[in-house]
Amino acid sequence: MKSKKNIVLIGMMGSGKSSIGKILSKKLNINFIDIDQKIEENEDLNISDIFKEYGENYFRKVEEKISLQYLKSDNSVISLGGGGFINRSIRKLSFKTCISFWLNWKNETIVNRIYKSKKRPLVMRLSRDQISNLIRERSKIYELSDYKINCEKLDKIQIINKIKYIYENN
């Protein structure tokens, strides 16, 4: 009945990967791993400070190392950072060890959630149009996921139940 693969949640920052992942893992009675949280624990800094002090390239190297480590876990729901799935190595291992779910929202919804966010260094200085462009670019890669969940008209529980159903019947 239960799939042996992990669940990996992908999508833009602000798409709900962490909050949905936490609840989903409890419903499935499996581990929850938030890659952004693991990066912060590993570096003993929040992501904004990592970007500020070391830059995006450094962050992406740490993100790759930690993501690859945790994607090899068993019985887990894994929330990748918004840019994680863009990395070819992370994506390749995700396909091998996980069932991937893209939490897809309208661009406008994501822009409204993350615009002017102090916690999201990649978009802090971007205009609404620039954020929309980033979403469009990343969506080309997110579309490679195993499953696309159109979240716009669903509440959290409906999203979770949809993922849970697919996972248990895979």
Secondary structure by P-SEA (a helix, b strand, c coil): ccccbbbbbbcccccaaaaaaaaaaaaacbbbbcaaaaaaaaacccaaaaaacccaaaaaaaaaaaaaaaaacccccccccccccccaaaaaaaaaccbbbbbcccaaaaaaaccccccccccccccaaaaaaaaaaaaaaaaccccccccccccaaaaaaaaaaaaaac
